[in-house]
Amino acid sequence: MPFTMRYAERKDIHLIYDFICLLAQYEKLEHLVTATHSSLEHSLFDLHQAEVIIGEENSAPVSFMLFFHNYSTFLGKANIYLEDLYVKESYRHKGYGKKMFVELANIALERNCERLDWSCLDWNQKAISFYEQIGAKKLNEWIPYRLDKKGIKKLSEEK
């Protein structure tokens, strides 16, 4: 069955949103999804804050990945951060996730990036095993931190 990939277009907003919801459901984080079709469309296609690639089997959408550029001051260049990669459950174990990673690696090379970064939930052993199989290294020395909207607002009000 032929698997192809294409960049998402504005007309794919509902599809992108559906993939985000499927991923959130898989990760048991549905309660955190506040994105809307409108906010996604504005962010992705008006502001160009991230890019999406849709994977299709026989023209049916079966996977997606969303990524954007981050920047390394040490390297002095932009790199790629993979925010989300999701393959529908009934299409897993066909190599589609790896094909999407290969595509992203090629994009990184074309754009002269030296790093491809992403995060993984600590309980997702299947994903961790997959990442190790493709040669990814766990960064034990880096601890992720986050300010949420409330924290950003509070910090911005300090003098």
N, C-alpha and C positions, 0 to 999 in steps of 0.2 A: 504494500500500500504506500503510495508516494507521500512523503512528508516534505512540505515546503514551508518557508518562512517569509514573512513580509513585514514591512513597517506598517504600524497601525495608522489609520487615517481618521479624520474627524468623524466620519460616519460610523466608526467602531466604538464610540463612547459607551454605548450600552453593553457591548461585548466586554470591554475593558472593565467596566464596573462589575459585571457578572463574575469575571475572573477574580477580581479583588475580593468579592464576597465569598467565592469558593475557597480562596486561600485563607481568608479570615476564619471561615468555618472549620477548615482543616486544622488551623492553629489554635482553635478554640478561643478566638479573639474577636468574634463578631461584634461584641459590645464596643469595640474601639473604632469601628468604621464610622466615620462622620463624612467621608467624601460623598459628593453627589455627582450626578452626571454633569451638571453645570460647572462645579468646581474643577472636576477633572478636565473637562473640555477647555476651560480657561487656562489652567495650569499647563496642560500638554500641548495645546495647539495655538493658543494666543501668546502665552509667555515662553513657551518652549523650554520648560523647566526640567523635563525628562522626556525620554523616548520609550516607545513600546514596540516590541516585535511580537507578532502573532504567529504561532505555529499551527499548521493545518495538515490534516490527513485527508486526502481526497477532497480538498477544498472545505472541509469542515473544521472549524476552530477547535483545537485540542489543548493548546498551551499558550502561555504568554510570559514575557519577561519585560520588566520595567527597569530602566537604568538611567543614570545621569553622570555628568562629569563632576569629580571632586578635584582637589588640587593638593599637590605635595610641594611644600616649600623646599624640602630637602632635595627633591628631584628637579624642582623648577619647572614643573609642567603639570598639565591636567592628566588625570587618570580616570578610570571608570568605576563607579559604584553600582553594583547590582542590588536594587532594592527588593525586587520580587521575581521569582521564577516559579511557575506553577504548571503542572501537567495534570489534566483531568485524570481521575483515578482509573477509569477503564482504559486509558491509553498509556499507563505507566509500564515500565519494563520493556519498552520497545526501542529504547535508546534516544527518545526525543529530547529528554532533558540534557543529555550529553551533546546532542547536535546543537541545541540552543547555546550551550556553553561554548562550543567550538565557534559558532557564529559570533558570539560576543568577543571571544579571544581574537578573531579576525578583525572585528571592528576596532578593538583596542590597538592592534598592530597598525591598521590603516591610519589611525589617528595619532600614532606615535606615543601611545600610552605605555608605561612600564609596569603599571599595577592594575589589577582587577580585584576589587574588594567587595565583600558582602558579609552579612551576619547570619547566624543560624541559631535557632532556639536550642538550648542545651539538652532538651529531651528528645530531639529529632534524630535518633541514632541512624535511621536509614539515610537521611541527608548527610550526616557527618561521614558515614562510611563512603557514600558516593563522592563527596568532596575530597576525601583522602585518596580515593582511587584515581581521581583526575590530577592529583599532585598538589592539591591545596594544602597550605600550612596553617595550623591554628596559631593565632597570635596571643599567646598567654601573657605577654608582657603589657598588653594594652587592655585597659578596662573601659568599656563604653560608659559614657555619661549622657544625660539628657536633661534639658529644661523643657517642660511642657508649656502650653500657652499661659497657664496661670503663673508659672515660674518666670517666664520671659517678661510678663507684665509687671510682676513684683520687682524683678531686677531692674527693669527700665525706669521704675519710679524712684530708685535710690539716687541720692545726690553725691 
